[in-house]
Amino acid sequence: MAQESVNCKIQPGKVVVFIKPTYPYCRRTQEILSQLPLRQGLLDCVHITATNHTNEIQDYLQQLMGARMEPQVFISKDCLGRRSDLVTPKQIGALQ
């Protein structure tokens, strides 16, 4: 269930971030991404705590990324990494 849920969100041409909305790093990542000039519908913030499968989703993200922490940012089907990877000027420029 978790694998299918994650895989259907990660799609070519989309920016997807898996978050826990109460975590400060997740909120900051959402702020950064929402300031980018992305067309409507290209950014999807997935609140993993909104389901009963939080642990399974985290386990699957760990399989994909080698890390179980949030946020996890995907651009198309490529994982950019965590918030600390997102805030470098190089990464912000690439996102724009």
Secondary structure, DSSP 4 states (H G I P E B T S, - for coil): -HHHHHHHH--TT-EEEEE-TTSHHHHHHHHHHHTS-PPTTSEEEEEGGGSS-HHHHHHHHHHHHS---S-EEEETTEEEESHHHHSSHHHHHHH-
